């Protein structure tokens, strides 16, 4: 498959999955804790909230101008640069390429929400009994986080690989 087509399809896939999930949540759930759905007891729940801030609501209390700059304009510029970078950098390994596409797709999906709705729809909540507990998040957040973890592994794997090549020489 053509590399640029692969990049485009993967980014669109991430955006589509996120937006479809949000449409389903908005059309079938009740907003707030009253409409929570226990998927796996209290460990994994669906709770619909609207988030005016960034990750875990950070920045939701900023004045509107700062929120526009830090949650819309700046992310759009960064996402544009990342798209440019992954298209131009042909040496990226497959894992890094997929990781960047997940990050861009998730980022674009949340920026889209901010433009269209003025806020981001969140609905996943995980609480493993005090051992691990998340804030309420969405598929786009999951895409970005997965992409970051994949980049970390890619960097570790490529670093180990390059050390092996140096030792062989």
QUIBEL-V376171 format. One record per residue. D_FIRST is the distance of its C-alpha to the first C-alpha in Angstrom with 2 decimals. Layout:
BEGIN
D_FIRST / D_FIRST
END
This chain:
BEGIN
0.00 / 3.77 / 6.23 / 8.67 / 7.10 / 6.59 / 10.13 / 11.49 / 10.74 / 12.16 / 15.09 / 15.80 / 15.81 / 18.34 / 20.41 / 20.51 / 21.65 / 24.25 / 25.53 / 25.78 / 27.73 / 30.01 / 30.74 / 31.73 / 33.92 / 35.60 / 36.36 / 37.60 / 39.14 / 42.32 / 41.99 / 43.49 / 44.82 / 46.76 / 43.67 / 42.09 / 40.44 / 40.82 / 37.68 / 38.93 / 42.61 / 43.05 / 40.22 / 37.31 / 38.23 / 36.87 / 38.98 / 38.09 / 39.01 / 38.20 / 37.68 / 38.65 / 37.88 / 35.00 / 34.26 / 37.23 / 38.99 / 39.54 / 40.63 / 41.61 / 45.13 / 44.21 / 45.62 / 43.32 / 42.80 / 41.69 / 39.46 / 37.83 / 37.31 / 36.19 / 34.27 / 32.69 / 32.84 / 32.19 / 29.25 / 27.66 / 28.11 / 26.73 / 23.62 / 23.12 / 23.53 / 21.09 / 18.35 / 19.38 / 19.45 / 15.99 / 14.49 / 16.95 / 17.07 / 14.39 / 16.41 / 15.86 / 15.26 / 12.77 / 15.87 / 17.12 / 13.99 / 14.03 / 17.80 / 17.87 / 15.67 / 18.22 / 21.04 / 20.02 / 19.36 / 22.72 / 24.47 / 23.47 / 24.53 / 27.91 / 28.46 / 27.85 / 30.56 / 32.90 / 32.54 / 32.94 / 35.34 / 36.85 / 36.04 / 33.42 / 33.66 / 33.87 / 34.67 / 33.81 / 36.70 / 37.07 / 40.50 / 40.99 / 44.74 / 45.20 / 42.95 / 39.88 / 39.87 / 37.39 / 37.98 / 36.50 / 32.79 / 29.79 / 26.12 / 25.15 / 27.54 / 26.02 / 22.49 / 24.02 / 26.10 / 23.36 / 21.27 / 24.44 / 25.14 / 21.67 / 22.23 / 25.65 / 24.45 / 21.80 / 24.65 / 27.00 / 24.68 / 23.76 / 27.47 / 28.56 / 26.13 / 27.45 / 31.01 / 30.49 / 29.30 / 32.37 / 34.68 / 33.50 / 34.35
END
